[in-house]
């Protein structure tokens, strides 16, 4: 059961990273690695990531690798240790006797069950999934190795003996989704099922834009895709997955930025826009400069 928890949690972490490529307000910030320097003190670095196991992503460009290797602290959106993975996986499931097949119509449930089976999730676990959790599971392609970029960075940082931290606790993310109206959770799942046949194609298109370090292009593509999701799902991504999480992460990361020489990795479109981390950091008095 513990191995199943780990597998689900890694898929969900990846889905969160992919969904945070959903939308941000337009801006002119370009680049995936940024130097963040407090008014007095040592610089740190902020990397925008994308969920992918592709070597073109997981093999860091030399300017990024250099800053990563030289850093003393590594922060991901969430810690990727066993305790976090188990807590996240448990939070995705109904533990009070409710069942997914009682929350959604039979046609949607059958399609969900069929698609999730391809991810190696045991059939007896599907009724236990909350609608938002099933939607997240189906928002990323079936993982092959599970070694997507953020996980590789976290594992390498651990091997290098860096101080590790997470900007969010799993409880915060679980609460965010649990507080989402059931209708919106179901719509998130419905969109994930409907668009699943196009998922690999969509991820590859986003990957190409990301590799070009074109945040504006990534934003434009993501906005077009998000329009297909409906107003309530769009609001969930805009207000909760982007803006609220940005404010939470900004508050947490400042303790690490004060120490200096930290390397922080978050989903790429947490960075740009009026409510993006880059402008929020500037408003807090940090000097923000593109490195790569």
Secondary structure, DSSP 8 states (H G I E B T S, - for coil): -HHHHHHHHHHHHHHHHHHTTS---------SEEEEE-SSS--EEEEEE-----HHHHS--HHHHHHHHH-SEEEEEE--SHHHHHHHHHHTB--SS--HHHHS-HHHHHHHHHHHHTTT--HHHHTTB-HHHHHHHTTS---SS---HHHHHHHHHHHTT-EEEEEE-HHHHHHHHHTS-HHHHHHHHHHHHHHGGGHHHHHHHHHHHHHTT-HHHHHHHHHHHHGGG-HHHHHIIIIIIIIIHHHHHHHHHHHHHHH--EEEEEEGGGSSSTTSHHHHHHHTT-EEEE--
